[in-house]
Amino acid sequence: MRARHRRAVRLAALLLLAGAFQASPVEASGRQPAFAVVGAPADGRDVVTWGASADRIGDAVPDRGYRLIVHTGVGGTDLRVRLSNAFGDRPVTFDSVHAGIQQTGAALVHGSNRRLTFGGARSITIPAGAVALSDPLPGRLPAATNLAVSIHSPDAAGPATGHGMAMQTSYITQGDHTAEEGAADWTQTTGSWAYLDSVSVRPPVGTAAVVALGDSITDGWQSTSDLNRRWPDYLARRLEKTHSAIRGVANEGISGNQVLADGAGQSALNRLQRDVLSQPGVRTVFLFEGVNDIKSHSGVTAQNLVAGYREIASRVHAAGKCVVGATVAPFKGWSEWDPAGEAVRQEVNAYIRTSGDFDAYTDFDHILRNPYDTERILPFFDGGDHLHPNDKGMQAMADAVDFTKLDCTGRG
């Protein structure tokens, strides 16, 4: 990892900069306070195998069940789930939570659906702003599994917490049908994940995870729904075939998200602790954000973004983890592009490539751009709106990640 004295110098510089940065008209709204974890105690052997950033997703409905389909990365034993009430304004009770393997649609593989408990209890009440961790579920969960987590709340009300743009079909019912393996009662579909924000397992000793902190490109917009073709999904498949110690991948992208300002989800600065650093077994944070700050026309300068990146890198390093940066991809042709924003993007990318604030960087700009018009995405990779890559672009991004540089342990 980076030398201690170098980090200390950077942290001191960051503190000197903080006053000016926080006075900026594009400031974030302040860091989130520490959030409570209820249910079972954490375990240092756990590694996150799936994740989705928490946000407000509308109003909760009582006596509703959700069968949430998620695609895991690294395999292991002792499955655990984390349920979130981060954006609730009152406690919410879950009286039945099950985990099984998807067969097709809402139907589960026979015999796979089992009840999860929380501190030995079948139900859990999560205070507003808190998360709940389940007890380990004995048995092995293979890598790359379509897991179905079925939850029911008898009393949900007020703001609901979840992840709005899942790019995955999940299922809804009224009443408690969580124990059922059939699909008969799961007649409604949803494109969001409700309340579930991560899944972890216990893989072989020494295994760790990388968390992708990003916006709609990381979230997977313009990739094919239900086929797990977001770039972190492709990365997870690559890592599963390697001997890398980093095998878990959590996708903490939010469509429209910014580094500095709250809006489409809390800013990367504000959600860093809850969505990223609190996930189990994380060794590396992969930061790929900035285009929404640039195209927002809110007065964000390259200096503002650099200050935000440096704060994130400093906080990640202070937590004893590695941080990889990624250059901002081209977006000329998108309605909000203009030459002034392009100038900011170029300056920001020069910083990411040369500053040394990151343990490594991946040049997504270089991978995705059109060599004949470097301000535009290559048509072969363009999802159609000149900002978001298609499936081929997502795969190219994952292929560009040097997995040997995801782990900075032992490097000077």
QUIDANOR-V477553 format. One record per run of one state. SS is the DSSP state (hx for helix, st for strand, lp for the rest). FROM is the first residue (numbers start at 1). LEN is the number of residues. If there is no record, write none. Layout:
BEGIN
ss-><SS:SS>
from-><FROM:FROM>
len-><LEN:LEN>
END
This chain:
BEGIN
ss-><lp:hx:lp:st:lp:st:lp:st:lp:st:lp:st:lp:st:lp:st:lp:st:lp:st:lp:st:lp:st:lp:st:lp:st:lp:st:lp:st:lp:st:lp:st:lp:st:lp:st:lp:st:lp:st:lp:hx:lp:hx:lp:st:lp:hx:lp:st:lp:hx:lp:hx:lp:st:lp:hx:lp:st:lp:hx:st:lp:st:lp:hx:st:lp:st:lp:hx:lp:hx:lp>
from-><1:4:23:37:40:47:52:55:60:64:72:76:85:92:95:96:105:107:109:114:116:118:119:121:122:124:127:131:134:137:142:146:154:159:164:170:175:188:191:193:195:196:203:208:215:216:220:231:241:246:254:268:278:282:289:291:296:302:319:322:327:339:355:360:363:364:369:371:373:378:379:382:383:389:390:391:401:403:406>
len-><3:19:14:3:7:5:3:5:4:8:4:9:7:3:1:9:2:2:5:2:2:1:2:1:2:3:4:3:3:5:4:8:5:5:6:5:13:3:2:2:1:7:5:7:1:4:11:10:5:8:14:10:4:7:2:5:6:17:3:5:12:16:5:3:1:5:2:2:5:1:3:1:6:1:1:10:2:3:7>
END
